[in-house]
């Protein structure tokens, strides 16, 4: 009877442990890829962003939505775009793609940086989320020397060149006339009169 009590105790302990443990959940690994249509942008330009959400497995997922956060995102200014994925089912190895266009602000907020993508997907009744930075947005900082309004600068340089040429002609004429000035006739006639 003494040998049955430790066996019974061991069985009860195992059942108790199994009661309080949850089955292991194996969440699928989701990767996000993306690119923009140009290498760099200026404030005021429109960006076309292409995003892929790829299920690396092992389970199939149901993609609910994704949210794109641009570098100037702020709760006050906005800069986040939520796209409904319409509960798209993605098996292992499948992807879902979307395209989003937005305009870079022309005020001081329009700067470059990482574009973040957050998403929500479910496996059965359990919801999961992901957050990745698939690409960057390059907006060069404004320079102190701007090449805007070069036509006005060209006009000023042309006017300056014309003025230099006219002044050179006037100066040459002045020198030419001072070297070849006529003799003073009044002094010669005064000398003859005496």
Helices and strands as residue ranges (DSSP letters): H 2-20, E 29-36, E 46-57, E 61-74, E 78-90, E 95-103, E 113-123, E 126-137, H 150-179, H 185-193
